[in-house]
C-alpha cells in the first residue's frame, strides 16, 4: 500500500499539499485495516502511512 501510494505521489513532480493529502487519503482506508491497535493509539493513520512512504523513498534513494 505504501509503495503504491509513493508511486502515485512521485507521478507529480511539483505536487501541492492538497494533491499529497488526496493521494494519502485515497490509500488510508485500506491501510487502516492492517494497522495494529497500538499503532492507532500512538499516531493518526495518515501519519503512519506518510512515515512508511518516506521510509520507502529513503531506501530507494540510499540504495
C-alpha positions in Angstrom: 0.0 0.0 0.0 2.8 2.4 0.9 4.6 1.6 -2.3 1.5 2.2 -4.4 1.0 5.5 -2.5 4.6 6.5 -3.1 4.3 5.7 -6.8 1.3 8.0 -7.2 3.0 10.7 -5.2 6.1 10.5 -7.5 4.0 10.9 -10.6 3.6 14.6 -9.6 7.0 16.3 -9.9 5.6 19.5 -8.3 2.7 18.4 -6.2 0.7 20.6 -3.9 -0.1 19.8 -0.3 -3.7 19.2 -1.4 -2.6 16.6 -4.0 -0.5 14.9 -1.4 -3.4 14.9 1.1 -5.7 13.5 -1.6 -3.4 10.7 -2.5 -2.7 9.7 1.1 -6.5 9.8 1.9 -7.2 7.6 -1.1 -5.0 4.8 0.4 -5.9 5.4 4.0 -9.0 3.1 4.3 -7.0 0.0 3.1 -4.0 1.0 5.2 -6.2 1.3 8.4 -7.2 -2.3 8.0 -3.6 -3.6 8.5 -2.7 -1.3 11.4 -2.2 -2.7 14.9 -4.3 -1.2 17.8 -1.0 0.0 19.2 -0.2 2.0 16.1 -3.6 3.5 16.1 -3.2 4.6 19.7 0.1 6.3 19.1 -0.4 8.3 15.9 -3.1 9.0 13.4 -3.2 6.5 10.5 -2.2 9.2 8.0 1.0 9.9 9.9 2.0 6.2 9.8 1.3 6.0 6.1 3.3 9.0 5.4 6.1 7.6 7.6 6.2 4.3 5.6 6.1 6.2 2.3 9.0 8.3 3.4 11.0 5.3 4.6 10.5 3.6 1.2 11.6 6.8 -0.5 14.7 6.9 1.6 15.5 3.3 0.8 15.1 3.9 -2.9 17.5 6.9 -2.7 20.1 5.3 -0.4 20.1 2.0 -2.2 
